[in-house]
């Protein structure tokens, strides 16, 4: 017999990406659906040796309970890396290691959101962030974006009429659009945020995966009031299965995150933290990151060229200089979920774009991932989508 469950379960739904991954496990499927790193780039042999040495040399500590804040040498590495690449100064005590950056989103929701509170996001935004926040039942207000970032005039209008608990942004290689904010837009954004004194949640999973130009300074680099909470992860630059992310924030606020994490899972696994730290400090990180960038750049270029040649007139798509995704807008008569059903019959998959809006609008959009497929499979997959799209348009 069914048991009475908490009301919050009414607002928790399965992720479209997780559900699609069940379908796309078949090897014949060309999948642009998941945000999956290329598995051939995982440093499996190096990690195997390091794991063996770790368990022999320091096995008790690796297998024992530890502090909630995280393994100190890993926190030191993260702080040093953020200081060198994010354009702001960080210390180890500013860092809380989390079980993936998804836990950072979950803790953020618990820390800030009461039922009915306003949360501001980009439009579109990361679907798993929407999922994490929805558990606490906020009211979402979306702000339009362009190729340079969030539209500041629209943001000011929202902040003048609402009192959001925070504004959530992904300024580098945005998931799902692939866009990267310009430096000028970042600086202008932080000036607006300072006037209204609203927290900023800066999710930077893709900051290190940049293909063109220089890494732009983080929002934190323009923060003079302690407003910015930074979320980072090793999932895209090492391996997602290790489940290592982090929150970086001013100490007083970070202490609240620590309390919430204690009640959630005590601490992130000591074994994976210590293993990651050994690999990160072994000298392998920079060369591995270059291989990741080179591989994904080639795959991005293959996808953009294929989209240019295979999609019919009336389609538009972004040209990302960072991240793992291209955002596609089909002609307005197309419904992406219906298109996906037809594409799955041709053994190619993508994520319908309405998943990335709180109100499930923009029904003619899609997110395509390019990191997980080799160029020849990308070209074939886009060709199949283009063929199905032309057939669908001919029927309308």
N, C-alpha and C positions, 0 to 999 in steps of 0.2 A: 504494500500500500504506500502511496506517496506521503512523504513527511512535509510538514509546513516549513518552508524555507524563508530566509530573509527577503524582504521586499527588493533589496538591491539586485537580486538575481533576475528580476524582471528587466533590468537595464543592461545586462551583460549578454553579449552575443558573440558567436564565434567569429574570429577574424576571417575575412574573405581570402586573405593570402594563405592562412593555415589550411583552410578548406580546399583551396586550389592545389596546394602542395600534395594533398592526398591523391588527387587525380594525376598530377604531373610526375609522380614517382615512376611511371612507366617510361622506360628508356627511349621509346620511339617518339615521345612527346617533346617537341621543341618548346621549352618553357621560358617565357619572359616574365613569369609571374612573381616568383620569390625574389627577395633582395639578397640572394645568396652569393657569397664570395666564391671565387674559382677554387675548387678543392685541390687542384693540382699545384696550387701555390702554398698549401699548408706545409710548414716545415716538419713533416712527420718524423723523419729520421733523426733530426736534431732534437726534437722534443722527446723522442723515445730514449735517446742517450742521456739527456739531461734529467729525465724522470728517474731513470735507473740510478744515476749518481746521487740525485737528491734523496731518494729513499735510503740509499746506503749511508750517506753522510749525515743526513739530518731528518731521518724518517719519523722520529718521535714528534718533533715539532710540526712536520708536515701533516701528520695524522691526528693531531691533538686539537682541542678547542683553542680559540685564539681571541684576540680583542675585536670588538665590533668595527673599529675604525679601519682595520685592514693591516696587512703585513707591512711593517715600517719601511723596509727597503723598496718595496713596490710603490708605496706612497711617495717616497723620495724621488724615484725615477719619474713618476707621473708629474710631480710638481716641477721637476727640472725640465721635462719635455714641454709642458705647457708654457713655462716661462720662455723657452726658446722659440716656440712656434705660435703661441696664441697672442703674443704682443702685450702680455701683462705679467706681473710678478706673482708667483705662487710658492708656498712652502708646504712641506709635507703635512703640517697640521691643518691645512686648508682642504685636505682631501679625505673623502670617505669612499672606500672601495665598496662597490655594490655588485650584486649578482646580475651582471649585464646592465646596460644603461636602461633597459626596460624597468628594472627595479627602481632606478632613479625617478622615472616617470610615476611609478606607483607611489613612491614615498612623497613625491611632490604633491600628488593629488590628496593624500592623507593629511599632509602638513597644511595645505592652504584652503582646500575646498570644503565648504559646507553646502548642503542642499540648497539649490537656488542661486548660488553665487555665479557671477559672470566670469568666464574664462575667454580671453581673446586669442585667436589663432590666425595664422595665415590662411588664405583660401587659394588652393587646397592645402591640406596639412597631412602629417603622418598618421595613418589610420590606427596604429597601435597606441599612439598618444591619446587619440580620441577614446580608444577603448579603456585605457588606464584611467582617464579623467571621468568617463561616464559612470564609473562605479560610485562616485561621490555625488552624482546627479547635479552637475552645474548647468547653467544656461550658456551655450556657446555663442559668441559673436565673432564672425569671420570678417577679416579685412582683406580687401583685394590686393593682389600683388602684380608687379610687372617684372620685366627682365632685370631690374635693379634692386628688387626687394619689395617690402611692404610699402603701399602707397601712404605717405605720411599725412596728407590732408585727410584721407579717410580715417586713419588711425586717430588723429586729433579729434575728429568729430565723435568717434566712439568714446574716447577717454573723457571728453567733455560732458557726455550724457550718461555714461555708465560708470560704475566703480568696480572695475575688474579686480580679481584677486591676483592675477598675473597675466602677462602676455607671453605666449609660447612661440618661439621662432627657431627655424633651422636655417642659418644664414649661408651655409656652404653645401653645394650639391644637394639642394633641398629635396627631401623625399615627400612628395612624388615628382615634383616638377623638374628637378635637376638644376634649378637656377641657383646662382651664387650672388649674394648681395654685393653691390658696389661699396667701396670704402666711404664714399660721400653719403650714401643712403644709411649706412651703419651709424656714422657720426650724427646725422640728422635724426635718426631714430632714437638714439640715446639722449639727445637734447630734449626731444619731446617727452621721453619717459621720465627724465629728471624733473621736468616741470610738473608732471602729474604724480610723481613719487609712487610708481607702481612697479612691483617686482618683474624682472625679466627672466624667463627660463630659456637659456641658450643651449640648444641640443646640437652638438657638433660631432656627430658620428663620422662625418665625411671630410672633416677639415684636412686630414693628411692625404686624401686621395684627390689631388689636384693635377690636372693635365696641362693646363696652359696658364702662363703668367705666374705671379707670386701669390703665396698664401696671404689672404687679407687678414688684418688684425681682428681679433674677436670683439664682441660687444663689451666684454669685460675690460678691454683696453681703453674704452671711452667712459667707463663707469667711475664716477667720482663720489657716489653715495652708497656704495655697497648694495646696489639693487640687483646685480646679475648673479644668477645661479647657473653654473656651467655643468653640463652633462657630457661625459666622454665615454669611449669604449675601445676595447681591443678587438672587438668582433670583426671589424672590417680590415684590420691591419695585422692580425695574428690568426685567430680562429674563434668563431662564435661559440663553439662547443665548450670552451673554457669558461664562458659566462662571467667575464670580468668587465665591469664598467666602473664609473666613478661619478661622484658629485663633488664639485668644488664651489665653496661659498665662504662668506665671512664666518668667522668662528662661532659667533653667537647663534647664527642660523644653522650652521652645520651641526652644532650640538643637538638641535631638535631633530635633524635628519638621523643622527646617531641613535637617539632614543627610539625613533620609529623603526629603524632597522633592527635594533635589539629585539623588539617585540615580534618582528617578522621572521627572522631566520638566524638570529644571534650574530652571525658573521658569514662572509663569503668564504667558500672552501679554502682552507689553508694550503692544501696540496696544489690547487691550480694557481693560486696567487704566487706561491714560491716558485713553481715551475715557470710561470710567465716571467717573473723577475729575473730568473737565471737566463732565460732566452734573451730578454730585452737588454741585459747588461753583458751579453756574450760578444757583442760587436756585430751581430747578424741583422739587427733591425733595419738599418739604413739601406743596406743592399737588398733586403727583402722588400722593403717599401718601394724601391725603384723598380723591381720586377713587377710588383703589383700595378704600379702606375703605367709602366710600359705595356703590360698585357691588357689592362682595361682601356687604355688610350686606343690601342689597335681595335678593340672590340667596339668601343664607342664610334670610332670612325667608320667601321663596317656597318653599324646600324644606321648612322646618319646618311651614309651613301645609299644604302638600300631603301630607306624611307623616302629619300629624294627621288629615286628612280621608280619605285614600285607603288607608292600611294597615288590615288587619283587626285585630280584637282579638287580644291576645297578643304584639303587637310592641312593642318599646321602642326609643327612640333618644335620643342625646345632644342637647343644645342648646348648641352652642359659642358662646362669646363672643369667640373668636379663631380664626385659622387658616382652613382651606379645606375641612373635612371634617365629615360627620356619620356616626356609628357606629350601625348598626342591628342589633338582635337580633330575629330572627324566632322564631316558635314552635319548640319543640325538635324537632319532627318534620321541619322543613325542612332540607334540605341546600343550602347556598348555591351550590355549583358546579352542581348540577342545576338550581336555579332560574335561574342565569345562562344556562345553555344555552337554556332556554325563553325567557328575556327577550331574548336575542340574536335569536331568531326574530321577536320583536316590535320589533326594532331599538332596544333600550335596553341599556346595559351598566353594570356596577359591578364592584368588586373583591371577590371572596369573602374573608371575614374570616380564614379559616385561614391565609392568606398572612402574617399579622402575628403569628404565634406560632411560636416555635422548634420546637415539637412538633406544629404543624399541628392544634391542637385548636379547639374552639368552631366547629363546622362549620355552625352556624345564624346566622352573623354576616356583615356586609358593611360595606364603607366606601363612602360616597357623597361625591363631590366636587361642590361647588356653584359654584366660581369661574369655570368655563369655559363655562357655558351661560346664556343669558338667561332671565329668569323664566318666560316662556311655555313655553320648551322644558323647563325644570325641572318645571313643573306637569304637562306632558304625559308626560314620562319617568316621574315618580313614579306617575302614574295607570296607566301600562302595567305597572309593577312590581306595583302593588297588584292589578291585574286578574289577572296571572299567578299571584300569590301566593294569591289566593282560589280560583282554579281548582285549584291544586296541593293546597291544604288540603282542598278538596271531594273530591279523589280519594283522600286518605289514609284 
